[in-house]
Amino acid sequence: TAPEKKKTQKARWRDLEAHAVEHAFEQFTTAQLAEIGGFSTGTVLKWLPTTRYYSKVKRGLYEARDPWAKSDKSK
């Protein structure tokens, strides 16, 4: 039997972004995000300030969001 291929790093980041869109407005700790993406906590902490898919609520807690969703104000 052939060994299973690991997901690429790029695919794991995309999975975290897709998770944010699917779970918009839910809150996650950095440890939860690290587990979901398969990264270390330190790696996730460096990535979070660069992404628009998660916004910081308080230290160690982030809210998932969909950066492409239309706001209710536009209706």
N, C-alpha and C positions, 0 to 999 in steps of 0.2 A: 504494500500500500504506500502511496506517495504521501509525504508530509503535507499538511495544510499550509497554504501560503498565508503569510501575515499581511494584514492591511498595510498599505503605505501610510506614511505620516500625513500626506495630503488628504487621503481618504478619511483618516481619523479626525482631522480638523473639520472636514465637510460634515462628518457625522455629528460633531458637536454643534455645528451651525444649524443643521437640520433638526436636531433635538430642540434647539431654542425656538425654532419656528413652530414645531409641533406642540411645545409646552409653553407657549407665550404667557407671560405674566405669572408664571410659577417661580418660586425662589429655590435656589440651590446653593449648597456650600461648595467651597473649592474642592474639598475631598470628593464630593459627589460628582462634580464635573470631571475631575481627574479619573475617577473610576469609569465614567461613561465613555470618555475619550481614549482611555488606555494610556494616559500620560502620567508623569509625576506631578505632584502638587505644585512644585516650583515652576515647572514648565507651564502649567495652566495659569499660574499667577503672573508670569511674564506675558502671556498671550492675552489675558482678559482686558488690559487697558487698550489694546490695539484693535479689538473687535467691536462691531456695532450690534452684535447679537446678544450681548449680556451687559447689563448696567449694574453698577455697584449700589447696593442698598446700604450696607454697612460693612465693617471689616469682616471678611470671610463669608459674606452672603451676597449673592448676585441674583438679579432677576432676568429671566429669559425674555426676549422680545423679538418681534419680527420687524426688522428695519424697513421692509418694503410695504408693510400694511398701511392702508389709508387710515388716517385718524378720523374720529367721529366729527371733528371740527369741520372737515371738508364737505360734509353733507348739507 
